[in-house]
Amino acid sequence: MRVLFLVPGGVSDQLNALPAAAQVAQDLKAQVQVACSPAAAAAWSLLPAVEKVIPFAFDDGPSLADWANLLGNVREPDFQACINLASGRQVDLMLSMSHIPNRVAASGFSATATVTPGAGWEAQALAPYLRQLGINLDASQFRLSLPKAALEQAAAAMPSGQGPALLLAPSGNSQDWPAEHWRALPDAIRSKLPDLRVVEAGGPTLVQRAAQLASCDVVLSSDPITNQLALLSGMPLVALGQDPASLPERAGVQAVGQAGALHKLNTPEVLQALGLG
């Protein structure tokens, strides 16, 4: 069986769809293909179950020729189902000509079943789509499966010592927690945990970033992509400035501070969230 996912948007949108695609592949023993923007396709390197990524820039005003090429890509492999997160007349026309028998979407005349996306954590919000295929989704149970080589490389790059490792991932934008607070935080923590190891988030690929994160003990982040990688890895996470309703209800995951007002957040509040208050 083959199932097609149409996922517009950037890397964040792709990461949100990983648990759903993994559940489809597992429960239906399906081969999964994904159509998404070339700029966001790297997110699917985190899910080995994906057979193929079809580059398609939904958000960049694709031409009629682009839609015709996409139709050719989705008609040839004989898909039995499509989870469509895109919208618009063009995608409906394309899917109407695709011969895919089961087409699930939030709206559109091409849908054979329409759903209302769930609220809360966006990865779990895809559960109604999967129910149309007879699948239950518990996105909080999903865990990234990373290559052994990437994990070994990340472990080798960790600071020496036996103390807990804290990964810091500031977003760096103008709305972020002030830089001086990020710089002062490690010393404030070391006054309580002298053997603390501090790791600054980085890595040229999403796989390497996820492996680095998985090598740590807890993540403090205002960066949306790092937050998602932490959630998909099952890591303890303190998310700065994120709406608590947008996070899964899971032990070790919490939000602190308000988006757009992180300059008001003080260090003792962050220490409290880290369990060091």
ZADO-1210 file (C-alpha; in nm, 4 decimals, padded with zeros to 6 digits):
<atoms>
<atom x="00.0000" y="00.0000" z="00.0000" code="MET" pos="1"/>
<atom x="00.1162" y="00.3528" z="-00.0774" code="ARG" pos="2"/>
<atom x="00.0037" y="00.6701" z="00.1008" code="VAL" pos="3"/>
<atom x="00.0736" y="01.0251" z="-00.0130" code="LEU" pos="4"/>
<atom x="00.1143" y="01.3237" z="00.2193" code="PHE" pos="5"/>
<atom x="00.0807" y="01.6757" z="00.0776" code="LEU" pos="6"/>
<atom x="00.2453" y="01.9096" z="00.3315" code="VAL" pos="7"/>
<atom x="00.2840" y="02.2788" z="00.2454" code="PRO" pos="8"/>
<atom x="00.4888" y="02.5128" z="00.4621" code="GLY" pos="9"/>
<atom x="00.8383" y="02.5170" z="00.6048" code="GLY" pos="10"/>
<atom x="01.0505" y="02.2836" z="00.8141" code="VAL" pos="11"/>
<atom x="00.8285" y="02.3335" z="01.1182" code="SER" pos="12"/>
<atom x="00.5218" y="02.2117" z="00.9277" code="ASP" pos="13"/>
<atom x="00.7089" y="01.9041" z="00.8048" code="GLN" pos="14"/>
<atom x="00.8289" y="01.8151" z="01.1554" code="LEU" pos="15"/>
<atom x="00.4710" y="01.8363" z="01.2802" code="ASN" pos="16"/>
<atom x="00.3700" y="01.5726" z="01.0243" code="ALA" pos="17"/>
<atom x="00.6438" y="01.3192" z="01.1097" code="LEU" pos="18"/>
<atom x="00.4510" y="01.1284" z="01.3793" code="PRO" pos="19"/>
<atom x="00.1453" y="01.0953" z="01.1546" code="ALA" pos="20"/>
<atom x="00.3501" y="00.9669" z="00.8599" code="ALA" pos="21"/>
<atom x="00.5346" y="00.7227" z="01.0846" code="ALA" pos="22"/>
<atom x="00.2050" y="00.5906" z="01.2260" code="GLN" pos="23"/>
<atom x="00.0622" y="00.5402" z="00.8774" code="VAL" pos="24"/>
<atom x="00.3734" y="00.3519" z="00.7662" code="ALA" pos="25"/>
<atom x="00.3626" y="00.1311" z="01.0749" code="GLN" pos="26"/>
<atom x="-00.0078" y="00.0538" z="01.1034" code="ASP" pos="27"/>
<atom x="-00.0829" y="00.0104" z="00.7325" code="LEU" pos="28"/>
<atom x="00.2572" y="-00.1376" z="00.6423" code="LYS" pos="29"/>
<atom x="00.2517" y="00.1394" z="00.3857" code="ALA" pos="30"/>
<atom x="00.5114" y="00.3016" z="00.1670" code="GLN" pos="31"/>
<atom x="00.4849" y="00.6753" z="00.2338" code="VAL" pos="32"/>
<atom x="00.5694" y="00.9529" z="-00.0077" code="GLN" pos="33"/>
<atom x="00.5595" y="01.3247" z="00.0725" code="VAL" pos="34"/>
<atom x="00.5202" y="01.6303" z="-00.1488" code="ALA" pos="35"/>
<atom x="00.6673" y="01.9415" z="00.0139" code="CYS" pos="36"/>
<atom x="00.8802" y="02.2461" z="-00.0533" code="SER" pos="37"/>
<atom x="01.2396" y="02.1656" z="-00.1545" code="PRO" pos="38"/>
<atom x="01.3568" y="02.4115" z="00.1119" code="ALA" pos="39"/>
<atom x="01.1848" y="02.2045" z="00.3834" code="ALA" pos="40"/>
<atom x="01.2504" y="01.8552" z="00.2493" code="ALA" pos="41"/>
<atom x="01.5426" y="01.7929" z="00.4874" code="ALA" pos="42"/>
<atom x="01.2932" y="01.7372" z="00.7697" code="ALA" pos="43"/>
<atom x="01.1948" y="01.4053" z="00.6139" code="TRP" pos="44"/>
<atom x="01.5521" y="01.2779" z="00.6406" code="SER" pos="45"/>
<atom x="01.4575" y="01.2195" z="01.0054" code="LEU" pos="46"/>
<atom x="01.1999" y="00.9557" z="00.9094" code="LEU" pos="47"/>
<atom x="01.3472" y="00.6472" z="00.7370" code="PRO" pos="48"/>
<atom x="00.9947" y="00.5154" z="00.6664" code="ALA" pos="49"/>
<atom x="00.9476" y="00.7771" z="00.3930" code="VAL" pos="50"/>
<atom x="01.0070" y="00.6169" z="00.0556" code="GLU" pos="51"/>
<atom x="01.0331" y="00.9374" z="-00.1481" code="LYS" pos="52"/>
<atom x="01.0088" y="01.3152" z="-00.1137" code="VAL" pos="53"/>
<atom x="00.8528" y="01.4920" z="-00.4109" code="ILE" pos="54"/>
<atom x="00.9762" y="01.8528" z="-00.4311" code="PRO" pos="55"/>
<atom x="00.6853" y="02.0917" z="-00.4783" code="PHE" pos="56"/>
<atom x="00.6739" y="02.4547" z="-00.3664" code="ALA" pos="57"/>
<atom x="00.3082" y="02.4878" z="-00.2650" code="PHE" pos="58"/>
<atom x="00.3586" y="02.8374" z="-00.1251" code="ASP" pos="59"/>
<atom x="00.5552" y="02.9883" z="-00.4143" code="ASP" pos="60"/>
<atom x="00.2793" y="03.0242" z="-00.6725" code="GLY" pos="61"/>
<atom x="00.3371" y="02.7039" z="-00.8746" code="PRO" pos="62"/>
<atom x="00.2586" y="02.7257" z="-01.2441" code="SER" pos="63"/>
<atom x="00.0207" y="02.5044" z="-01.4394" code="LEU" pos="64"/>
<atom x="00.3238" y="02.3077" z="-01.5584" code="ALA" pos="65"/>
<atom x="00.4304" y="02.2532" z="-01.1963" code="ASP" pos="66"/>
<atom x="00.0880" y="02.1131" z="-01.1109" code="TRP" pos="67"/>
<atom x="00.0976" y="01.8898" z="-01.4194" code="ALA" pos="68"/>
<atom x="00.4371" y="01.7534" z="-01.3090" code="ASN" pos="69"/>
<atom x="00.3042" y="01.6876" z="-00.9606" code="LEU" pos="70"/>
<atom x="00.0040" y="01.5069" z="-01.1064" code="LEU" pos="71"/>
<atom x="00.2401" y="01.2867" z="-01.3040" code="GLY" pos="72"/>
<atom x="00.4322" y="01.2050" z="-00.9861" code="ASN" pos="73"/>
<atom x="00.1217" y="01.1109" z="-00.7884" code="VAL" pos="74"/>
<atom x="-00.0587" y="00.9127" z="-01.0597" code="ARG" pos="75"/>
<atom x="00.2268" y="00.6794" z="-01.1438" code="GLU" pos="76"/>
<atom x="00.2871" y="00.4992" z="-00.8081" code="PRO" pos="77"/>
<atom x="-00.0793" y="00.3935" z="-00.7550" code="ASP" pos="78"/>
<atom x="-00.1489" y="00.5560" z="-00.4187" code="PHE" pos="79"/>
<atom x="-00.4389" y="00.4178" z="-00.2184" code="GLN" pos="80"/>
<atom x="-00.4762" y="00.7185" z="00.0153" code="ALA" pos="81"/>
<atom x="-00.3757" y="01.0841" z="00.0469" code="CYS" pos="82"/>
<atom x="-00.3475" y="01.3010" z="00.3560" code="ILE" pos="83"/>
<atom x="-00.3831" y="01.6490" z="00.2077" code="ASN" pos="84"/>
<atom x="-00.2780" y="01.9438" z="00.4245" code="LEU" pos="85"/>
<atom x="-00.2814" y="02.1854" z="00.1309" code="ALA" pos="86"/>
<atom x="-00.5808" y="02.3846" z="00.0097" code="SER" pos="87"/>
<atom x="-00.6978" y="02.5667" z="-00.2989" code="GLY" pos="88"/>
<atom x="-00.8584" y="02.5025" z="-00.6334" code="ARG" pos="89"/>
<atom x="-00.5361" y="02.3885" z="-00.8011" code="GLN" pos="90"/>
<atom x="-00.4631" y="02.1131" z="-00.5502" code="VAL" pos="91"/>
<atom x="-00.8265" y="02.0014" z="-00.5688" code="ASP" pos="92"/>
<atom x="-00.8126" y="01.9804" z="-00.9475" code="LEU" pos="93"/>
<atom x="-00.4888" y="01.7843" z="-00.9312" code="MET" pos="94"/>
<atom x="-00.6202" y="01.5362" z="-00.6750" code="LEU" pos="95"/>
<atom x="-00.9487" y="01.4958" z="-00.8656" code="SER" pos="96"/>
<atom x="-00.7464" y="01.3672" z="-01.1601" code="MET" pos="97"/>
<atom x="-00.5116" y="01.1528" z="-00.9528" code="SER" pos="98"/>
<atom x="-00.7352" y="00.8448" z="-00.9175" code="HIS" pos="99"/>
<atom x="-00.6382" y="00.8172" z="-00.5488" code="ILE" pos="100"/>
<atom x="-00.9495" y="00.6557" z="-00.3948" code="PRO" pos="101"/>
<atom x="-00.9174" y="00.7914" z="-00.0371" code="ASN" pos="102"/>
<atom x="-00.8418" y="01.1629" z="-00.0080" code="ARG" pos="103"/>
<atom x="-00.8593" y="01.3178" z="00.3397" code="VAL" pos="104"/>
<atom x="-00.8488" y="01.6955" z="00.3861" code="ALA" pos="105"/>
<atom x="-00.9920" y="01.9733" z="00.5998" code="ALA" pos="106"/>
<atom x="-01.1846" y="02.1086" z="00.3016" code="SER" pos="107"/>
<atom x="-01.2001" y="02.1083" z="-00.0782" code="GLY" pos="108"/>
<atom x="-01.4110" y="01.9454" z="-00.3466" code="PHE" pos="109"/>
<atom x="-01.1504" y="01.6747" z="-00.4110" code="SER" pos="110"/>
<atom x="-01.1784" y="01.5299" z="-00.0583" code="ALA" pos="111"/>
<atom x="-01.3541" y="01.1988" z="-00.0147" code="THR" pos="112"/>
<atom x="-01.3522" y="01.2662" z="00.3622" code="ALA" pos="113"/>
<atom x="-01.3283" y="01.6010" z="00.5393" code="THR" pos="114"/>
<atom x="-01.2072" y="01.6494" z="00.8951" code="VAL" pos="115"/>
<atom x="-01.1641" y="01.9221" z="01.1536" code="THR" pos="116"/>
<atom x="-00.7998" y="01.9375" z="01.2664" code="PRO" pos="117"/>
<atom x="-00.7513" y="01.8963" z="01.6396" code="GLY" pos="118"/>
<atom x="-00.6441" y="02.1696" z="01.8796" code="ALA" pos="119"/>
<atom x="-00.3257" y="02.1895" z="02.0843" code="GLY" pos="120"/>
<atom x="00.0066" y="02.0385" z="01.9815" code="TRP" pos="121"/>
<atom x="00.0159" y="02.0499" z="01.6035" code="GLU" pos="122"/>
<atom x="00.1620" y="01.7015" z="01.5657" code="ALA" pos="123"/>
<atom x="-00.1373" y="01.5583" z="01.7524" code="GLN" pos="124"/>
<atom x="-00.3771" y="01.7821" z="01.5590" code="ALA" pos="125"/>
<atom x="-00.3411" y="01.5456" z="01.2619" code="LEU" pos="126"/>
<atom x="-00.5160" y="01.2648" z="01.4504" code="ALA" pos="127"/>
<atom x="-00.8554" y="01.3278" z="01.2803" code="PRO" pos="128"/>
<atom x="-00.6957" y="01.2760" z="00.9382" code="TYR" pos="129"/>
<atom x="-00.5582" y="00.9370" z="01.0377" code="LEU" pos="130"/>
<atom x="-00.8863" y="00.8235" z="01.1945" code="ARG" pos="131"/>
<atom x="-01.0335" y="00.8312" z="00.8448" code="GLN" pos="132"/>
<atom x="-00.7834" y="00.5567" z="00.7583" code="LEU" pos="133"/>
<atom x="-00.8662" y="00.3567" z="01.0704" code="GLY" pos="134"/>
<atom x="-00.5523" y="00.4675" z="01.2569" code="ILE" pos="135"/>
<atom x="-00.5192" y="00.6114" z="01.6072" code="ASN" pos="136"/>
<atom x="-00.2422" y="00.8686" z="01.6516" code="LEU" pos="137"/>
<atom x="-00.0687" y="00.9392" z="01.9809" code="ASP" pos="138"/>
<atom x="00.2028" y="01.1760" z="01.8625" code="ALA" pos="139"/>
<atom x="00.3556" y="01.2018" z="02.2111" code="SER" pos="140"/>
<atom x="00.4689" y="00.8385" z="02.1799" code="GLN" pos="141"/>
<atom x="00.6679" y="00.9045" z="01.8623" code="PHE" pos="142"/>
<atom x="01.0468" y="00.9098" z="01.8921" code="ARG" pos="143"/>
<atom x="01.3029" y="01.0007" z="01.6297" code="LEU" pos="144"/>
<atom x="01.5259" y="00.7130" z="01.5232" code="SER" pos="145"/>
<atom x="01.8640" y="00.8657" z="01.4490" code="LEU" pos="146"/>
<atom x="02.1653" y="00.7097" z="01.2711" code="PRO" pos="147"/>
<atom x="02.4209" y="00.5519" z="01.5012" code="LYS" pos="148"/>
<atom x="02.7027" y="00.7473" z="01.3353" code="ALA" pos="149"/>
<atom x="02.5314" y="01.0810" z="01.4046" code="ALA" pos="150"/>
<atom x="02.4745" y="00.9905" z="01.7690" code="LEU" pos="151"/>
<atom x="02.8355" y="00.8810" z="01.8119" code="GLU" pos="152"/>
<atom x="02.9624" y="01.2018" z="01.6523" code="GLN" pos="153"/>
<atom x="02.7418" y="01.4109" z="01.8814" code="ALA" pos="154"/>
<atom x="02.8544" y="01.2197" z="02.1901" code="ALA" pos="155"/>
<atom x="03.2201" y="01.2696" z="02.0972" code="ALA" pos="156"/>
<atom x="03.1674" y="01.6454" z="02.0697" code="ALA" pos="157"/>
<atom x="03.0120" y="01.6799" z="02.4151" code="MET" pos="158"/>
<atom x="03.2005" y="01.8764" z="02.6840" code="PRO" pos="159"/>
<atom x="03.4039" y="01.6535" z="02.9119" code="SER" pos="160"/>
<atom x="03.2776" y="01.5654" z="03.2551" code="GLY" pos="161"/>
<atom x="03.0085" y="01.3573" z="03.4207" code="GLN" pos="162"/>
<atom x="02.7645" y="01.6323" z="03.5134" code="GLY" pos="163"/>
<atom x="02.4239" y="01.6929" z="03.3549" code="PRO" pos="164"/>
<atom x="02.4296" y="01.8485" z="03.0090" code="ALA" pos="165"/>
<atom x="02.2059" y="02.1465" z="02.9360" code="LEU" pos="166"/>
<atom x="02.1471" y="02.2422" z="02.5741" code="LEU" pos="167"/>
<atom x="02.0823" y="02.6126" z="02.5172" code="LEU" pos="168"/>
<atom x="01.9022" y="02.7139" z="02.1994" code="ALA" pos="169"/>
<atom x="01.8210" y="03.0851" z="02.1753" code="PRO" pos="170"/>
<atom x="01.6221" y="03.1895" z="01.8715" code="SER" pos="171"/>
<atom x="01.8382" y="03.4977" z="01.8249" code="GLY" pos="172"/>
<atom x="01.5504" y="03.7114" z="01.7008" code="ASN" pos="173"/>
<atom x="01.4521" y="04.0517" z="01.8350" code="SER" pos="174"/>
<atom x="01.1796" y="03.9005" z="02.0560" code="GLN" pos="175"/>
<atom x="01.4128" y="03.6546" z="02.2267" code="ASP" pos="176"/>
<atom x="01.5136" y="03.6420" z="02.5918" code="TRP" pos="177"/>
<atom x="01.7907" y="03.9049" z="02.6220" code="PRO" pos="178"/>
<atom x="02.1381" y="03.7814" z="02.5283" code="ALA" pos="179"/>
<atom x="02.2866" y="03.8885" z="02.8610" code="GLU" pos="180"/>
<atom x="02.0444" y="03.6542" z="03.0401" code="HIS" pos="181"/>
<atom x="02.1441" y="03.3626" z="02.8166" code="TRP" pos="182"/>
<atom x="02.5116" y="03.4349" z="02.8892" code="ARG" pos="183"/>
<atom x="02.4612" y="03.4642" z="03.2668" code="ALA" pos="184"/>
<atom x="02.2423" y="03.1562" z="03.3063" code="LEU" pos="185"/>
<atom x="02.5170" y="02.8864" z="03.3105" code="PRO" pos="186"/>
<atom x="02.6959" y="03.0514" z="03.6030" code="ASP" pos="187"/>
<atom x="02.3679" y="03.0871" z="03.7888" code="ALA" pos="188"/>
<atom x="02.3054" y="02.7151" z="03.7431" code="ILE" pos="189"/>
<atom x="02.6613" y="02.6201" z="03.8371" code="ARG" pos="190"/>
<atom x="02.6112" y="02.7884" z="04.1730" code="SER" pos="191"/>
<atom x="02.3710" y="02.5003" z="04.2383" code="LYS" pos="192"/>
<atom x="02.5189" y="02.2355" z="04.0052" code="LEU" pos="193"/>
<atom x="02.8979" y="02.2923" z="03.9853" code="PRO" pos="194"/>
<atom x="02.9518" y="02.0093" z="03.7377" code="ASP" pos="195"/>
<atom x="02.6984" y="02.1392" z="03.4846" code="LEU" pos="196"/>
<atom x="02.7950" y="02.0975" z="03.1200" code="ARG" pos="197"/>
<atom x="02.6581" y="02.3555" z="02.8769" code="VAL" pos="198"/>
<atom x="02.6065" y="02.2832" z="02.5081" code="VAL" pos="199"/>
<atom x="02.5162" y="02.5489" z="02.2520" code="GLU" pos="200"/>
<atom x="02.2725" y="02.4242" z="01.9901" code="ALA" pos="201"/>
<atom x="02.4142" y="02.3897" z="01.6410" code="GLY" pos="202"/>
<atom x="02.4883" y="02.1572" z="01.3543" code="GLY" pos="203"/>
<atom x="02.4603" y="02.2005" z="00.9774" code="PRO" pos="204"/>
<atom x="02.1844" y="01.9398" z="00.9311" code="THR" pos="205"/>
<atom x="01.8645" y="01.8530" z="01.1149" code="LEU" pos="206"/>
<atom x="01.9957" y="01.5017" z="01.1809" code="VAL" pos="207"/>
<atom x="02.3072" y="01.6427" z="01.3471" code="GLN" pos="208"/>
<atom x="02.1043" y="01.8926" z="01.5475" code="ARG" pos="209"/>
<atom x="01.8712" y="01.6188" z="01.6668" code="ALA" pos="210"/>
<atom x="02.1653" y="01.3934" z="01.7601" code="ALA" pos="211"/>
<atom x="02.3299" y="01.6745" z="01.9568" code="GLN" pos="212"/>
<atom x="02.0075" y="01.7384" z="02.1411" code="LEU" pos="213"/>
<atom x="01.9593" y="01.3693" z="02.2170" code="ALA" pos="214"/>
<atom x="02.3050" y="01.3598" z="02.3777" code="SER" pos="215"/>
<atom x="02.2003" y="01.6143" z="02.6423" code="CYS" pos="216"/>
<atom x="01.9855" y="01.5815" z="02.9532" code="ASP" pos="217"/>
<atom x="01.7572" y="01.8826" z="02.9226" code="VAL" pos="218"/>
<atom x="01.6830" y="02.1503" z="02.6633" code="VAL" pos="219"/>
<atom x="01.6203" y="02.5201" z="02.7264" code="LEU" pos="220"/>
<atom x="01.5075" y="02.6773" z="02.4033" code="SER" pos="221"/>
<atom x="01.3272" y="02.9696" z="02.2451" code="SER" pos="222"/>
<atom x="01.3959" y="02.8308" z="01.8969" code="ASP" pos="223"/>
<atom x="01.0856" y="02.6685" z="01.7412" code="PRO" pos="224"/>
<atom x="01.2742" y="02.4038" z="01.5429" code="ILE" pos="225"/>
<atom x="01.4793" y="02.2985" z="01.8452" code="THR" pos="226"/>
<atom x="01.1586" y="02.2800" z="02.0486" code="ASN" pos="227"/>
<atom x="01.0053" y="02.0456" z="01.7936" code="GLN" pos="228"/>
<atom x="01.3147" y="01.8278" z="01.7737" code="LEU" pos="229"/>
<atom x="01.3141" y="01.8012" z="02.1529" code="ALA" pos="230"/>
<atom x="00.9479" y="01.6996" z="02.1588" code="LEU" pos="231"/>
<atom x="00.9968" y="01.4414" z="01.8833" code="LEU" pos="232"/>
<atom x="01.2977" y="01.3014" z="02.0712" code="SER" pos="233"/>
<atom x="01.1154" y="01.2735" z="02.4034" code="GLY" pos="234"/>
<atom x="01.3569" y="01.5157" z="02.5700" code="MET" pos="235"/>
<atom x="01.2853" y="01.7240" z="02.8807" code="PRO" pos="236"/>
<atom x="01.2162" y="02.0715" z="02.7461" code="LEU" pos="237"/>
<atom x="01.1684" y="02.4196" z="02.8875" code="VAL" pos="238"/>
<atom x="01.0310" y="02.6262" z="02.5997" code="ALA" pos="239"/>
<atom x="01.0683" y="03.0006" z="02.6368" code="LEU" pos="240"/>
<atom x="00.7810" y="03.2077" z="02.5037" code="GLY" pos="241"/>
<atom x="00.5761" y="02.9193" z="02.3679" code="GLN" pos="242"/>
<atom x="00.2037" y="02.8905" z="02.4313" code="ASP" pos="243"/>
<atom x="00.1574" y="02.6052" z="02.6821" code="PRO" pos="244"/>
<atom x="-00.1503" y="02.4912" z="02.4874" code="ALA" pos="245"/>
<atom x="00.0728" y="02.4236" z="02.1852" code="SER" pos="246"/>
<atom x="00.2839" y="02.1704" z="02.3776" code="LEU" pos="247"/>
<atom x="00.1970" y="01.8096" z="02.4557" code="PRO" pos="248"/>
<atom x="00.0895" y="01.7334" z="02.8108" code="GLU" pos="249"/>
<atom x="00.3920" y="01.5283" z="02.9059" code="ARG" pos="250"/>
<atom x="00.6157" y="01.5098" z="03.2104" code="ALA" pos="251"/>
<atom x="00.9284" y="01.7187" z="03.1663" code="GLY" pos="252"/>
<atom x="00.7760" y="01.9532" z="02.9077" code="VAL" pos="253"/>
<atom x="00.6750" y="02.3041" z="03.0058" code="GLN" pos="254"/>
<atom x="00.6609" y="02.6606" z="02.8810" code="ALA" pos="255"/>
<atom x="00.7787" y="02.9710" z="03.0637" code="VAL" pos="256"/>
<atom x="00.7492" y="03.3362" z="02.9662" code="GLY" pos="257"/>
<atom x="00.5187" y="03.4978" z="02.7136" code="GLN" pos="258"/>
<atom x="00.5927" y="03.5396" z="02.3453" code="ALA" pos="259"/>
<atom x="00.6738" y="03.9016" z="02.2690" code="GLY" pos="260"/>
<atom x="00.7463" y="03.9721" z="02.6362" code="ALA" pos="261"/>
<atom x="01.0503" y="03.7566" z="02.7081" code="LEU" pos="262"/>
<atom x="01.2411" y="04.0701" z="02.8135" code="HIS" pos="263"/>
<atom x="01.0266" y="04.0586" z="03.1282" code="LYS" pos="264"/>
<atom x="01.1329" y="03.7029" z="03.2105" code="LEU" pos="265"/>
<atom x="01.3921" y="03.6873" z="03.4879" code="ASN" pos="266"/>
<atom x="01.6571" y="03.4276" z="03.5600" code="THR" pos="267"/>
<atom x="01.4968" y="03.2942" z="03.8819" code="PRO" pos="268"/>
<atom x="01.1822" y="03.2066" z="03.6848" code="GLU" pos="269"/>
<atom x="01.3895" y="03.0092" z="03.4351" code="VAL" pos="270"/>
<atom x="01.5787" y="02.8340" z="03.7147" code="LEU" pos="271"/>
<atom x="01.2447" y="02.7435" z="03.8729" code="GLN" pos="272"/>
<atom x="01.1259" y="02.5940" z="03.5435" code="ALA" pos="273"/>
<atom x="01.4483" y="02.3904" z="03.5267" code="LEU" pos="274"/>
<atom x="01.3790" y="02.2580" z="03.8748" code="GLY" pos="275"/>
<atom x="01.6601" y="02.4627" z="04.0315" code="LEU" pos="276"/>
<atom x="01.4574" y="02.7327" z="04.2015" code="GLY" pos="277"/>
</atoms>
